[in-house]
Structure formats: structure tokens, C-alpha cells
Amino acid sequence: MNAANANLINSIVLIAMGIWGYIDTDMVSKTALIPVGFGIILLLMTPGVKKENKIIAHLAVLLTLFMVGVYIGRIPKASAAGGTMLIRTIVMIATGIFAMIAFIRSFIAARKARTNA
């Protein structure tokens, strides 16, 4: 899987899980919409990642790493709450890590291509 597709999947998951969290809290918790905002930003970066724009790709990696870190930090709260909050947290972490792996592989391949050229 290439970095652009992984970023697209990650952004869609962030948007979907954020909306699900917002609805799950009876539309009271505005903080549940934070992943929606980050998901939209990452979604808007997907064309730049697809075109292998270094700056956009590195910003997408930075945002993805930030979101993975935030959700890893939320595991204790999600574990205590259990249920759908824990599921959403684990799914967002998993897709974030998946995207990070795709980005790293993409960066390694680009570096190899530059040194072989």
C-alpha cells in the first residue's frame, strides 16, 4: 500500500470515528470532533502526498504521529470507559500506525531511488 492510500484510509477513519464519538456522547462532547478536524486536514493533504510533495508528506507524517501519540495517551481513559470508546481509540491508533509504516516505506523507497539515479 502506498503512502497516499494509507493517508486516505487514516483520514477517513479519523473522520468516521470522530463523528461516531460525537454521536455516541449525545452530541455533547465537542472534543470528540478533534479527530474530524485532523482527518479533514490529512484528507486535504492526500493529493500532495500522492504527488510525492516532500513538505506535505512530512507534515502529514507529523500530524499522524501526533494523533497516534494523543490516542496512545488516551488508552487508560478509554480502557476505563470501555465499550465503543475503547474500540474507536484502538482503531484510530491502528490506522495511524499503518499510515506511519506506509510513509516510512515511501521515504525509504524515495531515498533509494535518489541514490540509484
N, C-alpha and C positions, 0 to 999 in steps of 0.2 A: 504494500500500500504506500502510495506516495504521500508526501507531507501535506499537499493541498487537500487531498481527500480526507486524511486524518484530521486536519484542522476543521474541515467542513463537518465531519461527524461530531467532533468535540463541541463545536459551536452550537450545533442543533441540539445536542444532548443538554448543554448548559441552559439553553433557552427553554427546552421542554421541562427539565427538572425544576427550573426556577418558577415557571408558570404553575407546575404541579404543586410545588411547595406553597406558593401564594394561595392557590385554591384550597389546599389542604388546611391552611390556617384560617379558613373562612374569610380570606382576603383582608386580614388584619395586619399581618406581618409584612411591612414594606421591605424589610431586609431580604425576604425571600426573592425579591426581584433583582438583587445584585447579580446573580449568575446570568440573568436575562440580559442585563447591560453588557457584561463581559462577553457573553455569547454573540450578541449583535456586533460588537466591535471585532471579534475574531471572524465572524461571518463576512464582514466587510473587508477583512484583510485577505480572505481566501484567493481572490484574483491575483493579488500581488505575490502571494506565496506560490501560486501556480506558475506565474511568470518568472519565478526564482529571483525576485527582488530581495536582495540581502537585508536591507533595512527593515522591510515589512516582515520578512521571515523571522528575523531576530526579535522584533517587537512581539510577534505572535508567540514565539517561544517564551519570552519574558512574561507575558500575560498568562500563558498556560502554566508555567512554573509557579507563578504567584497564586493562581487559582488552586492548583494541586496542593500547595503549601497551606493555604487557608482551609481547604476541606480536610486535609490530614489533621490539622489543629482542631477541627470540629468533631472528630471521631468520638471523643469522650461524651460530648453533649448529645450527639446523635445516638450513641450506644445507650445512654441513659433514657432517652426518649423512645428509642426502639422504633419498630414499625416502619412506616414509609419514609420517615426522616433518615433513618439509617440506610435504607435502600438507595434513596436519592444521593446521599453522600458517597456511598461506595461506588455507584455508577459514575458520578462526576469525577471521582479520583481515578477510576479505571480508564475512562476515555481520555482524561488528561495525560495519564502516563503513556497510554497508547499513542497519543499525538506527539508527546515528547520523544518517544522512541523513533517515530517516523521522521521527526525533524532532525534528530541526531544522525540517523542513517542518511538523510538527504544531504546534510552538511558534509559528512564523511565522503559520500559519493562525489559531491561537487569539488571537494579538495583533491581527491584522486584524479578527477578529470582534468583539473588545472595542472597538476604536476605531470600528468602523462602527455599534455599538449605541448 
